[in-house]
């Protein structure tokens, strides 16, 4: 009987070692994160480098960049990404070669970790080649391009453990049988496998396991309800923040003027766009395609430079004539003739305009542009933009990321309660020359006499529940 018990203990330890070995093997293998690499590329690199990785833009095409740096230590490529001018000044051959090709365009400095750079490089290679590759992990060695799918592996492990569990259940039943034989001297009837699996102990354990797994899944789903970090929908108009906020340096508060004076940052009306686009009526990227949508929504005729009288009363056919004429005239102006390609362009642009400005709930072209909301706080959460922008003096990028580098805006931050709370715990309040905080006399005195060097949002009530959930 002791041998059976030892054998049982051996099987149990084997299960644990098997599970631990698989998990540790998974943890030991470094892996690049393509999703993070894509986000980092869009937020940092896409302002100057073409997203197809094959064509030059403000900076060179990045496809094959790892091959072009293959003759140098991997750390040199990391240094180049984070501080290119320092490498040029040091006389690094590859850095000087690139500078001679692209000067006076200066590459921005970044503050990325080696792993983050590897993630970006893997994303670049993925887009460029469209085939799986092996990326070099920081410090040398190979890393898989993306996290492997372990579904089959863990499914197999579960099956092995289930079989071992059945074996152990049978062994325990036999041990009980032998024990009763020794105690009573009689041979009781043996339990079948079905009787063992339907015993109260097994059923209670299964119920407990279902409750635990169900509770874990429910809580996780509840926590993630409404979370949409990385959400990046296509908008009815291809508005590029890279062009407006990045290239032309338009202040975020010019369009989203509510951010500094109210709870909501507001979606700019088409009239705000018209402040510039009365004069700029052909886009640098899409030509007439996207700007014509703005004109059609608000009733501006770019051919005459005037707003159309009684525009709301016009039929779609009348509107079609106005804007097809504008698109056609502009095409002829650029190409000296209206050929078959021009006719197709006019047709496609008009159809895209109608599809973008109408839907089952909005049958008329006339009227506000129905942008798709990206950042959406729950109804029970109060958030005030002016409190953070005007009083707290936070930049928009703190929460929204480098919007000036986003062709298509996405939700950068998780906007979760934990994320907000952690920010309040570490963010210093800007007390100096800020009349909003003059009432905090004790803190001002402590900072003046040197007993306090900072005040965080937490210390002025930033973690009080009613501040956000009143």
C-alpha positions as CSV (number, residue, x, y, z in Angstrom):
1,X,0.0,0.0,0.0
2,X,2.9,2.4,0.8
3,X,4.2,1.7,-2.7
4,X,0.9,2.8,-4.2
5,X,0.9,6.0,-2.2
6,X,4.5,6.8,-3.3
7,X,3.5,6.1,-6.9
8,X,0.5,8.5,-6.5
9,X,2.7,11.2,-5.1
10,X,5.1,10.6,-7.9
11,X,2.3,11.1,-10.5
12,X,1.1,14.3,-8.8
13,X,4.6,15.7,-8.8
14,X,5.0,14.7,-12.4
15,X,1.9,16.7,-13.3
16,X,3.2,19.8,-11.5
17,X,6.6,19.5,-13.1
18,X,5.1,19.1,-16.6
19,X,2.9,22.1,-16.2
20,X,5.7,24.2,-14.7
21,X,8.1,23.1,-17.5
22,X,5.7,24.1,-20.2
23,X,4.9,27.5,-18.6
24,X,8.6,28.3,-17.9
25,X,9.5,27.4,-21.5
26,X,6.9,29.9,-22.7
27,X,8.2,32.6,-20.4
28,X,11.8,32.0,-21.4
29,X,11.3,32.6,-25.1
30,X,11.5,36.3,-25.8
31,X,9.0,37.5,-28.3
32,X,8.3,40.7,-30.2
33,X,4.9,42.3,-30.1
34,X,3.7,43.2,-33.5
35,X,0.6,45.1,-32.2
36,X,2.8,47.3,-30.0
37,X,5.2,47.7,-32.9
38,X,2.4,48.9,-35.1
39,X,1.2,51.4,-32.5
40,X,4.7,52.8,-32.0
41,X,5.2,53.1,-35.7
42,X,2.0,55.0,-36.3
43,X,2.6,57.3,-33.3
44,X,6.3,58.0,-33.9
45,X,7.4,57.1,-37.4
46,X,4.4,57.4,-39.7
47,X,4.6,61.2,-39.8
48,X,7.8,61.0,-41.9
49,X,8.0,57.4,-43.2
50,X,5.6,55.8,-45.8
51,X,3.3,53.3,-44.2
52,X,3.8,50.9,-47.1
53,X,7.5,50.6,-46.2
54,X,8.4,50.6,-49.8
55,X,8.3,54.3,-51.0
56,X,10.2,57.3,-49.7
57,X,8.3,60.1,-48.0
58,X,9.8,62.8,-45.8
59,X,12.2,60.1,-44.7
60,X,13.4,57.0,-46.5
61,X,11.3,53.8,-47.0
62,X,11.9,51.6,-44.0
63,X,11.5,48.2,-45.6
64,X,14.8,46.3,-45.4
65,X,16.3,48.7,-42.8
66,X,17.6,45.8,-40.8
67,X,19.5,44.5,-43.8
68,X,21.0,47.9,-44.5
69,X,22.4,48.0,-40.9
70,X,23.5,44.3,-40.9
71,X,27.2,45.2,-41.0
72,X,27.1,47.1,-37.8
73,X,26.3,46.1,-34.1
74,X,22.6,45.9,-33.4
75,X,23.1,48.5,-30.6
76,X,24.1,51.0,-33.3
77,X,20.6,50.8,-34.9
78,X,19.1,51.4,-31.4
79,X,21.2,54.4,-31.0
80,X,20.3,55.7,-34.4
81,X,16.6,55.5,-33.7
82,X,16.9,57.3,-30.4
83,X,19.5,60.0,-31.2
84,X,20.5,60.1,-34.9
85,X,22.3,63.5,-34.7
86,X,24.6,62.2,-31.9
87,X,25.7,59.3,-34.2
88,X,26.2,61.7,-37.1
89,X,28.4,63.9,-34.9
90,X,30.4,60.9,-33.8
91,X,31.2,60.1,-37.5
92,X,29.5,56.7,-37.6
93,X,29.8,55.6,-41.3
94,X,26.2,54.5,-41.8
95,X,24.8,57.6,-40.0
96,X,26.9,60.0,-42.0
97,X,25.9,58.2,-45.2
98,X,22.2,58.6,-44.4
99,X,22.7,62.3,-43.4
100,X,24.4,63.0,-46.7
101,X,21.4,61.5,-48.5
102,X,18.6,63.2,-46.6
103,X,20.0,66.4,-45.1
104,X,18.9,69.0,-44.0
105,X,15.9,66.8,-42.9
106,X,16.6,66.0,-39.2
107,X,15.2,62.7,-37.8
108,X,13.3,63.2,-34.5
109,X,14.9,61.8,-31.3
110,X,12.9,59.1,-29.5
111,X,13.1,57.5,-26.1
112,X,12.3,53.9,-26.9
113,X,13.6,50.8,-25.2
114,X,15.6,48.2,-27.2
115,X,12.6,45.9,-27.0
116,X,10.2,48.6,-28.3
117,X,12.6,49.2,-31.3
118,X,12.6,45.5,-32.0
119,X,8.8,45.5,-32.0
120,X,8.8,48.4,-34.5
121,X,11.3,46.7,-36.7
122,X,9.3,43.5,-36.7
123,X,6.2,45.4,-37.7
124,X,8.1,47.2,-40.5
125,X,9.3,43.8,-41.8
126,X,5.9,42.3,-41.5
127,X,4.3,45.0,-43.6
128,X,7.2,45.1,-46.1
129,X,7.5,41.3,-46.7
130,X,4.1,40.0,-45.7
131,X,5.9,36.8,-44.6
132,X,6.9,35.5,-41.1
133,X,10.5,36.4,-40.2
134,X,12.8,35.9,-37.2
135,X,13.6,39.1,-35.4
136,X,16.8,39.6,-33.4
137,X,16.1,40.1,-29.7
138,X,17.8,42.9,-27.8
139,X,21.3,41.7,-26.7
140,X,21.6,39.1,-29.4
141,X,19.8,35.8,-30.1
142,X,16.7,35.1,-32.0
143,X,13.1,36.0,-31.1
144,X,10.0,34.8,-32.7
145,X,8.2,37.5,-34.7
146,X,5.0,37.3,-32.7
147,X,3.7,35.5,-29.7
148,X,2.9,31.9,-30.6
149,X,-0.5,30.5,-30.5
150,X,-0.4,28.0,-27.6
151,X,-4.0,26.8,-27.8
152,X,-3.0,23.3,-29.0
153,X,-0.2,23.0,-26.6
154,X,-2.3,23.9,-23.5
155,X,-5.1,21.8,-24.9
156,X,-2.8,18.8,-25.0
157,X,-1.5,19.6,-21.5
158,X,-5.1,19.7,-20.2
159,X,-5.8,16.3,-21.8
160,X,-2.7,14.8,-20.3
161,X,-3.6,16.2,-16.8
162,X,-7.2,15.0,-17.2
163,X,-6.0,11.4,-18.0
164,X,-3.6,11.5,-15.0
165,X,-6.5,12.8,-12.8
166,X,-8.6,9.7,-13.9
167,X,-5.7,7.4,-13.1
168,X,-5.2,9.0,-9.7
169,X,-8.9,8.8,-8.9
170,X,-8.7,5.1,-9.7
171,X,-5.6,4.6,-7.6
172,X,-7.2,6.4,-4.7
173,X,-10.3,4.2,-5.0
174,X,-8.0,1.1,-4.9
175,X,-6.2,2.4,-1.9
176,X,-9.5,2.8,-0.1
177,X,-10.5,-0.7,-1.1
178,X,-7.3,-2.2,0.3
179,X,-7.6,-0.2,3.5
180,X,-11.2,-1.5,4.1
181,X,-10.0,-5.1,3.4
182,X,-7.3,-4.7,6.0
183,X,-9.6,-3.2,8.5
184,X,-12.6,-5.5,8.2
185,X,-11.1,-8.6,6.7
186,X,-13.8,-8.6,4.1
187,X,-13.7,-7.6,0.4
188,X,-16.3,-4.9,-0.2
189,X,-17.7,-4.4,-3.7
190,X,-15.4,-2.2,-5.9
191,X,-16.5,1.2,-7.1
192,X,-16.8,1.5,-10.8
193,X,-15.2,4.5,-12.6
194,X,-18.7,6.0,-13.1
195,X,-19.4,5.8,-9.4
196,X,-16.0,7.4,-8.6
197,X,-16.6,10.3,-11.1
198,X,-20.2,10.9,-9.8
199,X,-19.2,10.8,-6.1
200,X,-20.1,13.9,-4.0
201,X,-16.5,14.9,-3.7
202,X,-15.9,15.0,-7.5
203,X,-19.2,16.7,-8.2
204,X,-18.5,19.3,-5.4
205,X,-15.0,20.0,-6.9
206,X,-16.4,20.4,-10.5
207,X,-19.1,22.8,-9.2
208,X,-16.4,24.8,-7.3
209,X,-14.2,24.9,-10.5
210,X,-17.1,26.1,-12.6
211,X,-18.0,28.8,-10.1
212,X,-14.4,30.0,-9.9
213,X,-13.9,30.0,-13.7
214,X,-17.3,31.6,-14.3
215,X,-16.6,34.3,-11.7
216,X,-13.1,34.9,-13.1
217,X,-14.5,35.3,-16.7
218,X,-17.4,37.5,-15.5
219,X,-15.2,39.9,-13.6
220,X,-12.7,40.1,-16.5
221,X,-15.4,40.8,-19.0
222,X,-17.0,43.4,-16.6
223,X,-13.6,45.2,-16.2
224,X,-13.1,45.2,-20.0
225,X,-16.6,46.4,-20.8
226,X,-16.5,49.4,-23.0
227,X,-12.7,49.3,-23.2
228,X,-11.4,50.0,-26.7
229,X,-7.8,50.9,-26.5
230,X,-6.4,50.9,-30.0
231,X,-9.9,51.5,-31.5
232,X,-9.3,53.1,-34.9
233,X,-12.4,53.4,-37.1
234,X,-12.5,54.8,-40.6
235,X,-14.2,58.2,-40.5
236,X,-16.7,59.5,-43.1
237,X,-13.9,62.0,-44.1
238,X,-10.3,61.0,-44.2
239,X,-9.1,63.8,-41.9
240,X,-5.3,63.5,-41.3
241,X,-4.1,64.8,-37.9
242,X,-0.6,64.2,-39.3
243,X,-1.2,66.9,-42.0
244,X,-3.0,69.4,-39.8
245,X,-1.4,69.1,-36.3
246,X,1.9,67.6,-37.4
247,X,2.9,69.2,-40.7
248,X,1.0,72.5,-40.3
249,X,1.3,72.7,-36.5
250,X,-2.3,73.7,-35.9
251,X,-3.0,73.8,-32.2
252,X,-5.4,71.1,-30.9
253,X,-7.4,73.8,-29.1
254,X,-8.1,75.7,-32.3
255,X,-10.4,73.0,-33.6
256,X,-11.3,71.4,-30.3
257,X,-11.8,74.7,-28.5
258,X,-14.1,73.3,-25.8
259,X,-11.2,71.4,-24.2
260,X,-9.9,74.6,-22.5
261,X,-13.3,76.0,-21.4
262,X,-15.8,73.2,-20.9
263,X,-16.4,69.6,-19.9
264,X,-16.3,68.3,-23.5
265,X,-13.6,69.0,-26.1
266,X,-16.3,69.2,-28.8
267,X,-16.2,68.0,-32.3
268,X,-15.4,70.9,-34.6
269,X,-18.2,72.0,-36.9
270,X,-17.7,72.2,-40.6
271,X,-17.7,76.0,-40.3
272,X,-14.4,75.6,-38.4
273,X,-12.9,73.7,-41.3
274,X,-14.1,76.5,-43.6
275,X,-12.0,79.1,-41.9
276,X,-9.1,77.6,-43.8
277,X,-10.7,75.6,-46.6
278,X,-12.5,78.5,-48.3
279,X,-9.0,79.3,-49.6
280,X,-7.4,75.8,-49.6
281,X,-9.9,73.8,-51.7
282,X,-7.6,71.0,-53.0
283,X,-6.1,68.7,-50.5
284,X,-2.4,67.7,-50.5
285,X,-3.1,64.0,-50.3
286,X,-6.7,63.3,-51.6
287,X,-7.2,66.3,-53.9
288,X,-10.8,67.2,-54.2
289,X,-12.1,63.9,-52.8
290,X,-12.4,64.6,-49.1
291,X,-12.7,68.4,-49.1
292,X,-15.7,68.2,-51.4
293,X,-17.5,66.3,-48.6
294,X,-17.1,69.2,-46.3
295,X,-18.4,71.6,-48.9
296,X,-21.4,69.4,-49.6
297,X,-22.3,69.0,-45.9
298,X,-22.3,72.8,-45.3
299,X,-23.5,74.0,-48.7
300,X,-20.4,75.8,-50.0
301,X,-19.7,76.0,-53.7
302,X,-16.0,76.1,-54.3
303,X,-16.5,77.0,-57.9
304,X,-17.9,80.4,-57.0
305,X,-16.4,80.7,-53.5
306,X,-19.9,81.4,-52.0
307,X,-22.4,79.6,-49.9
308,X,-25.4,78.2,-51.8
309,X,-28.8,79.9,-51.1
310,X,-31.6,77.7,-49.9
311,X,-29.2,74.8,-49.9
312,X,-31.3,72.7,-47.5
313,X,-34.1,72.7,-50.1
314,X,-32.0,71.4,-53.0
315,X,-32.5,67.8,-54.3
316,X,-29.7,65.4,-54.5
317,X,-29.7,65.7,-58.3
318,X,-29.1,69.5,-58.0
319,X,-26.3,69.0,-55.5
320,X,-24.7,66.4,-57.7
321,X,-24.5,68.8,-60.6
322,X,-22.8,71.5,-58.5
323,X,-20.1,69.2,-57.0
324,X,-19.5,67.1,-60.1
325,X,-18.8,70.3,-62.0
326,X,-16.3,71.3,-59.3
327,X,-14.5,68.0,-59.4
328,X,-14.5,67.9,-63.2
329,X,-13.2,71.5,-63.6
330,X,-10.4,70.8,-61.2
331,X,-9.4,67.6,-63.0
332,X,-9.4,69.5,-66.4
333,X,-7.3,72.2,-64.8
334,X,-4.7,69.7,-63.7
335,X,-4.8,67.5,-66.8
336,X,-5.9,69.8,-69.6
337,X,-8.7,67.4,-70.6
338,X,-11.4,65.2,-69.3
339,X,-10.5,61.7,-70.4
340,X,-12.0,58.3,-69.4
341,X,-9.9,58.2,-66.2
342,X,-11.2,61.7,-65.2
343,X,-14.8,60.6,-65.8
344,X,-14.3,57.6,-63.6
345,X,-12.6,59.7,-60.9
346,X,-15.6,62.1,-60.9
347,X,-18.1,59.2,-60.7
348,X,-16.2,57.5,-57.8
349,X,-15.7,60.7,-55.8
350,X,-19.4,61.5,-56.0
351,X,-20.5,58.0,-55.0
352,X,-18.0,58.1,-52.1
353,X,-19.4,61.5,-51.1
354,X,-22.9,60.2,-51.0
355,X,-21.9,57.1,-49.1
356,X,-20.0,59.2,-46.5
357,X,-22.7,61.8,-45.8
358,X,-25.8,59.7,-45.9
359,X,-27.0,56.6,-44.1
360,X,-30.3,55.0,-43.1
361,X,-30.8,57.6,-40.4
362,X,-29.7,60.5,-42.6
363,X,-31.0,60.5,-46.1
364,X,-30.0,64.0,-47.1
365,X,-26.4,65.0,-48.0
366,X,-27.0,68.4,-46.3
367,X,-26.3,68.5,-42.6
368,X,-23.6,67.8,-40.0
369,X,-20.9,65.3,-40.7
370,X,-21.5,62.2,-38.6
371,X,-18.1,61.4,-37.2
372,X,-17.6,58.1,-35.4
373,X,-16.9,58.6,-31.7
374,X,-13.6,57.1,-30.5
375,X,-13.2,58.1,-26.9
376,X,-16.3,57.3,-24.8
377,X,-16.4,57.4,-21.1
378,X,-19.1,55.5,-19.2
379,X,-22.2,57.5,-18.2
380,X,-21.4,57.2,-14.5
381,X,-18.0,58.8,-14.9
382,X,-17.5,62.6,-14.8
383,X,-14.5,64.0,-16.7
384,X,-13.9,67.7,-17.3
385,X,-11.5,68.6,-20.1
386,X,-11.0,72.2,-18.9
387,X,-10.0,71.0,-15.4
388,X,-7.1,69.1,-16.9
389,X,-6.2,71.3,-19.8
390,X,-6.6,74.8,-18.4
391,X,-6.2,74.2,-14.7
392,X,-3.9,71.1,-14.7
393,X,-2.1,72.4,-17.8
394,X,-1.8,68.9,-19.3
395,X,-1.0,68.6,-23.0
396,X,-3.5,66.7,-25.2
397,X,-0.8,64.1,-25.9
398,X,-0.8,63.0,-22.2
399,X,-4.0,61.1,-22.7
400,X,-4.4,60.9,-26.5
401,X,-0.8,60.1,-27.5
402,X,1.0,61.7,-30.4
403,X,-2.1,62.6,-32.3
404,X,0.0,64.8,-34.6
405,X,1.5,61.6,-36.0
406,X,-1.8,59.8,-36.5
407,X,-3.3,59.7,-40.0
408,X,-6.3,57.9,-38.6
409,X,-6.9,58.7,-34.9
410,X,-7.1,55.9,-32.4
411,X,-7.7,55.6,-28.7
412,X,-4.2,55.7,-27.3
413,X,-4.8,55.2,-23.5
414,X,-7.0,52.6,-21.8
415,X,-9.1,55.3,-20.0
416,X,-9.7,52.8,-17.2
417,X,-10.3,53.7,-13.6
418,X,-6.9,52.3,-12.6
419,X,-5.1,54.3,-15.3
420,X,-6.7,57.5,-14.1
421,X,-6.0,56.7,-10.4
422,X,-2.4,56.0,-11.1
423,X,-2.0,59.2,-13.0
424,X,-3.5,61.2,-10.1
425,X,-1.1,59.5,-7.7
426,X,2.0,60.5,-9.5
427,X,1.1,63.7,-11.3
428,X,2.3,66.9,-9.6
429,X,-0.1,69.8,-9.4
430,X,1.3,73.0,-11.0
431,X,0.9,75.3,-8.0
432,X,3.2,78.1,-9.2
433,X,1.4,81.1,-10.6
434,X,-1.8,79.1,-10.8
435,X,-4.6,81.2,-9.1
436,X,-6.9,78.1,-9.0
437,X,-4.9,76.7,-6.2
438,X,-4.5,79.8,-4.1
439,X,-6.9,78.5,-1.4
440,X,-4.4,75.7,-0.5
441,X,-2.5,78.0,1.9
442,X,-0.9,75.2,4.0
443,X,0.6,73.5,0.9
444,X,1.9,76.9,-0.4
445,X,3.5,77.6,3.0
446,X,5.1,74.1,3.2
447,X,6.5,74.5,-0.3
448,X,7.8,78.0,0.5
449,X,9.6,76.9,3.7
450,X,11.0,73.7,2.1
451,X,9.1,71.1,4.1
452,X,7.3,70.0,0.9
453,X,8.7,69.8,-2.6
454,X,5.6,68.8,-4.5
455,X,1.8,68.3,-4.3
456,X,0.2,65.5,-6.3
457,X,-3.4,65.3,-7.5
458,X,-4.0,62.6,-4.9
459,X,-3.2,65.0,-2.1
460,X,-5.9,67.6,-3.1
461,X,-8.6,65.0,-3.4
462,X,-7.8,63.3,-6.7
463,X,-8.7,59.9,-5.3
464,X,-12.0,60.8,-3.7
465,X,-14.8,58.7,-5.2
466,X,-17.2,61.6,-5.5
467,X,-14.8,63.6,-7.7
468,X,-15.6,61.4,-10.6
469,X,-18.7,59.5,-9.4
470,X,-20.8,62.1,-7.7
